[in-house]
Amino acid sequence: ASSAVTQETHTGHPMKSKMETLNCLLARQLCFEDPSCSPILETIPRVCGAEFVSCSTVTVTKCQAALRTLQLFPLFKPTCLCREPQLDQECNSFRNFLFDHPCMFVTRKGDLE
């Protein structure tokens, strides 16, 4: 294995090398193609609920665990990038869903005042 492999972030798997921060939609696409990342991504809408304005799920702890697990993947560490919301709404809504999900700020369902 040569050291040239670490430069290749678009071919092969970028997981091993220290990589640049990715666009959120690219990171999401790469996650879908990754057998260990994809199941978590697919679980999130189920355990977190479809709504983004509030934490409207009974499985808050599962939702938090899934979001935290996904955030730990190299694809999304330390974050992912988007252009301005008016230019790239899909990217920004995914980014907000992942990093600013209302369920991340709930201690326990029922503790809300």
C-alpha positions, 0 to 999 in steps of 0.5 A: 500500500502506497501513501498515495491512497490517502489522497484519493477521497473520491475513488475508493473508500475515504474512511481510512484517510483524514478527509476534507469536510464533505457536502451533506448530500454527498456524505448522505449518498456515500453513507447509503452506499456503505453497508455499516452506515446505511442501516443507521440512516434508514433507521432514523426516520422510523425512530425519530419520526417524520416531523422536524419541527418538534420531537414527535416520537415515542422512541426518543432515546433510540432516535438520539442514539441513531443520530449520535451514531451517524454523527460519529461516522467519518463522513459526517465528522466533524460536520458536513457542508451545504451552500446557503439555504436558498441555493440548496434547501435539500442539503440544509434540511438534511444537515439540520435533521442530522445535527439540530434534530429537536429530539437531541434536545429532549431529556425524556418524553414527559419532561417537557413543560 
